Amino acid sequence: MGQQQPLRGTPTGPAELPAEFADRFLRAFRRDDPTTMRRVLEQATEACGLGGCLDDVLLPGMRAIGALWQSGQCGIEKERLATECARAWLQSHEVLVPAPDRGPPVVLACGPTDQHSLALEALGILLRYEGQECRLLGARVSTRALVTAIRASLPAAVVIVSHLRANRNRAAESLRLAHEQVPELFYAGDAFATARLRRNLPGTYLGTRLQTASSLILRSAARTEPAS
């Protein structure tokens, strides 16, 4: 079933709230201090577990940075530096992931016009820590590439993420193409944040927390595991 401790963790230091870690993360970002940004993420992981750090520190911090960029309060290069800092930190945890003992795989993809894959990468790490095999297709996955990946890997489930409402229709096209080909279909992101935006879409909405999403996907994938 994979290693549980890195996901949940046990507080080992001062009782610092996740919001305080997130505030320190943003202060380090404003100082152009990626070393401290990574140190804050490590401290938050020790205090809250990896899942708690992702849900309550990293992703809220990155959303705040995205809002600063959209409002013109920081430049694109500064925003990209934060993204690469976060990705490097995620990759340092990825090397600790155990070999998968759950199959078939889960395919993880962004919509055809979605470039932001950091949350999808984080979800993949949570799933792999639980032993789930994943195939991460990443950003801007065309419908043709998605169908090819589904036919090649015969996945237990497919997850499609879209973060910008302007990209919703293309992501919805991917959902509809995948719907008839996979046992379980999931989607997430701000492009589907309201009930109106989710109307008439196939699949299951995963919500906004990666730990909850991971649990939903793992339960569905378990139903498709071949009998031993």
C-alpha positions in Angstrom: 0.0 0.0 0.0 3.0 2.3 0.0 4.4 4.5 2.8 2.0 6.4 4.9 4.3 8.6 7.1 5.4 11.1 4.4 1.7 11.9 3.7 0.4 12.4 7.2 3.5 13.1 9.3 3.7 13.8 12.9 4.4 17.3 14.3 8.1 17.4 15.3 8.7 21.1 15.9 6.9 24.2 17.2 3.1 24.3 16.7 3.1 26.6 13.7 -0.1 26.9 11.8 -0.2 26.1 8.0 -1.2 29.7 7.3 2.0 30.9 9.0 4.1 28.6 6.8 2.3 29.9 3.8 2.9 33.5 4.9 6.6 32.8 5.3 6.7 31.2 1.9 5.3 34.3 0.3 7.6 36.6 2.2 10.6 34.6 0.9 9.1 34.8 -2.6 8.9 38.6 -2.4 12.6 38.7 -1.3 13.6 36.5 -4.3 14.9 33.9 -1.9 14.2 30.4 -3.3 16.4 28.7 -0.7 14.2 29.9 2.1 11.1 29.0 0.1 12.3 25.4 -0.1 13.3 25.5 3.6 9.8 26.6 4.6 8.2 23.8 2.5 10.5 21.2 4.3 9.5 22.6 7.7 5.9 22.6 6.8 6.2 18.9 5.7 7.8 18.0 9.0 5.0 19.7 10.9 1.9 18.9 8.7 3.0 15.9 6.6 3.5 16.1 2.8 -0.2 16.2 2.0 -0.8 18.9 4.5 2.1 21.0 3.1 0.8 20.6 -0.4 -2.8 21.5 0.4 -2.3 24.2 3.0 1.1 25.8 2.2 2.4 25.2 -1.3 -0.7 25.4 -3.4 -2.3 28.4 -1.6 1.1 30.1 -1.8 1.3 29.4 -5.6 -2.2 30.6 -6.1 -1.3 33.9 -4.3 1.8 34.3 -6.5 -0.4 33.7 -9.6 -2.8 36.4 -8.4 0.2 38.8 -7.9 1.3 38.1 -11.4 -2.2 38.6 -12.9 -2.6 41.9 -11.1 0.8 43.1 -12.3 2.4 43.1 -8.9 5.2 40.8 -10.1 6.7 39.9 -13.4 6.5 36.6 -15.3 10.1 35.8 -14.6 9.6 36.1 -10.9 6.5 33.9 -11.1 8.4 31.3 -13.2 11.2 31.3 -10.6 8.7 30.4 -7.9 7.2 27.6 -10.0 10.6 26.1 -10.7 11.5 26.3 -7.1 8.4 24.5 -6.1 8.9 21.9 -8.8 12.5 21.3 -7.7 11.2 20.7 -4.2 8.6 18.3 -5.4 11.2 16.4 -7.3 13.3 16.0 -4.2 10.3 14.1 -2.7 9.6 12.2 -5.9 13.0 10.3 -5.6 11.7 8.8 -2.3 8.6 7.3 -3.8 8.4 3.5 -3.5 8.0 1.2 -6.4 4.3 0.9 -7.4 2.3 -2.0 -6.2 -1.0 -1.0 -7.6 -2.0 -1.3 -11.2 -3.3 -0.6 -13.8 -2.0 3.0 -13.9 -3.8 6.3 -13.4 -3.3 8.8 -16.3 -2.8 12.4 -15.2 -3.2 15.1 -17.9 -3.9 18.8 -18.3 -6.4 20.1 -20.8 -5.2 20.8 -24.4 -4.5 24.5 -23.7 -3.6 24.3 -20.0 0.1 25.1 -19.2 0.0 24.9 -15.3 0.8 21.3 -14.3 2.3 21.8 -10.8 -0.8 20.7 -8.9 -1.1 17.7 -11.2 2.5 16.7 -10.5 1.9 17.1 -6.7 -1.2 14.8 -7.0 0.9 12.2 -8.8 3.4 12.2 -6.0 0.7 11.6 -3.4 -0.7 8.7 -5.4 2.7 7.2 -5.9 3.5 7.3 -2.2 0.5 5.0 -1.8 1.9 2.6 -4.4 -0.3 3.7 -7.3 1.3 3.5 -10.7 0.8 6.8 -12.5 1.5 8.1 -16.0 1.9 11.9 -15.9 1.3 13.4 -19.3 1.8 17.0 -18.1 0.7 20.3 -19.6 -1.1 21.0 -22.9 -2.1 17.4 -23.6 -3.9 17.2 -27.0 -7.0 15.1 -27.4 -5.0 12.9 -29.8 -2.2 12.4 -27.2 -4.7 11.6 -24.5 -6.5 9.0 -26.5 -3.2 7.4 -27.5 -2.1 7.2 -23.9 -5.4 5.7 -22.8 -5.2 3.0 -25.6 -1.6 2.2 -24.8 -1.8 2.0 -21.0 -5.4 0.8 -20.4 -5.6 2.9 -17.2 -7.7 2.3 -14.1 -8.6 6.0 -14.2 -7.9 9.3 -16.0 -7.6 12.7 -14.3 -7.9 15.9 -16.4 -7.1 19.3 -14.9 -7.8 22.7 -16.2 -7.1 25.9 -14.2 -8.3 28.7 -16.4 -12.0 29.1 -17.3 -11.0 30.3 -20.8 -9.6 26.7 -21.3 -12.7 24.9 -20.0 -14.2 24.0 -23.3 -11.1 22.3 -24.6 -10.7 20.4 -21.4 -14.4 19.4 -21.5 -13.7 18.0 -25.0 -11.0 15.8 -23.5 -13.3 14.6 -20.8 -16.0 13.6 -23.3 -13.5 11.7 -25.4 -12.1 9.9 -22.4 -15.4 9.1 -20.9 -16.2 6.1 -23.1 -12.8 4.6 -22.9 -11.9 4.4 -19.1 -13.5 2.8 -16.1 -13.2 6.0 -14.0 -12.9 9.6 -15.0 -12.0 12.6 -12.8 -11.4 16.3 -13.3 -10.3 19.3 -11.2 -9.2 22.9 -11.4 -10.7 26.4 -11.4 -12.2 25.9 -14.9 -14.7 23.6 -13.1 -15.0 25.5 -9.8 -18.8 26.1 -9.8 -21.8 23.8 -10.3 -22.6 25.7 -13.5 -19.2 25.0 -15.0 -19.5 21.3 -14.1 -23.0 20.9 -15.7 -23.3 18.1 -18.2 -19.7 17.0 -17.8 -18.9 13.3 -17.5 -16.8 12.1 -14.6 -16.3 13.0 -11.0 -15.2 16.4 -9.7 -12.3 16.0 -7.3 -12.6 19.3 -5.4 -9.8 21.5 -4.3 -7.8 19.4 -1.8 -5.2 17.0 -3.1 -5.4 14.7 -0.2 -9.2 14.2 -0.8 -8.6 13.8 -4.5 -5.9 11.2 -3.9 -8.2 9.2 -1.6 -11.1 9.3 -4.2 -8.8 8.1 -7.0 -7.2 5.3 -4.9 -10.6 4.0 -3.9 -11.8 3.9 -7.5 -8.5 2.4 -8.8 -8.8 -0.4 -6.2 -12.1 -1.4 -7.8 -10.4 -2.0 -11.1 -7.4 -4.0 -9.8 -7.3 -7.5 -11.2 -8.1 -10.3 -8.8 -5.0 -12.0 -7.3 
